[in-house]
Amino acid sequence: MIGQRASLTDRARREICRRVGDELDSVAELAREFGVGWATAHQAVIDHGDQLITEDRRFEHVIGFGVDEHTFQHANASRRTQMVTTFVDIDRGRLLDTVPGRSGDVVRTWVRSQPCRWPDQIHVATIDAFAGYAAAIRDVLPDATLVADHFHAIRLASEAVNDVRRRVQQDTTGHRGRKGDPLYGIRRLLLMTWKNLNDRGWERLRAGLAAGDRDGEIAAVWLARELLSEVYAAPDLAAARRRLVERGPRLPLHQWRFERPNRSGELAHREDPSHRTRLPQLRQLPTPPTPWLRHSMDYHHVPQNPRPPTSVRRVEPVCRGEVFGQRIVNHR
């Protein structure tokens, strides 16, 4: 049966909604397949999707969730960049909700809006290294284990390496990186872990640091990122602590002067007393002695290492909702 002035039967409208959610088909593709306009197919998803969202029991049996910010709308001439905070079930990889804004108050309000018993069942909360989210989780979920997400922690460390490399490049040459500059030539090698470097890569990295990083600033941040990666890659908490004890004290929290490779092929270094300026980038990473280190170690406390909140980006396209007053088929 088809309703009056309708273009699709109710069965076809349900099928469009199902394929958008289950098979990840786009609304435009289904509109062409069913021979209707985009607005008609989109309205079918809204009409049948509202009921599915209302009846969904996604909040039940959630014992761990991740919090992450997401760019909902990019800035243009008439608006600023619009950010949303996304909440995802890290065990099932399901999006729980999408809320406008990016702050600790957003997290507090959302958690307090859940049923009174719901916060008691949360054992793990994983976030990026954002102090606002961390403070909010401690306030509303004091008994939950706060975990610094692996993906965001390594990305933050890689950004710190790039920031220091660009600054040293400007300080030593007076211009941005160019072809032929030692540091510009190893910019990609600095973002690789030491396990992925072959012999040629090691030689290029050592030569580039020896020629362009005289005070050892880039090497210090690179070593910090490698230590962080080793902590996360450890098979268990005991192994992570051993790696931290064995390699953590060697991490230079001040600038070092690196010499050229010695005969054994290792990058020899010695402390330069004239360069004691601390690197602010090292203080922002979850490495000794920053307070974020404990949250990185808690990564190994949970029975199953939580998937990063970035899995939100994989489940968002099958959901819909209202954010910033716009009905979008690929959120919530």
Secondary structure, 3 states (H helix, E strand, C coil): CCCCCCCCCHHHHHHHHHHHHHCCCCHHHHHHHHCCCHHHHHHHHHHHHHHHHHHCCCCCCCCEEEEEEEEEECCCCCCCCEEEEEEEECCCCEEEEEEECCCHHHHHHHHHCCCCCHHHHCCEEEECCCHHHHHHHHHHCCCCEEEECHHHHHHHHHHHHHHHHHHHHHHHHCCCCCCCCHHHHCCCHHHCCHHHCCHHHHHHHHHHHHHHCCCCHHHHHHHHHHHHHHHHHCCCHHHHHHHHHHHHHHCCCECCEECCCCCCCCCCEECCCCCCCECHHHHCCCCCCCCHHHHHHHHHCCCCCCCCHHHHHHHHHHCCEEECCEEECCCC
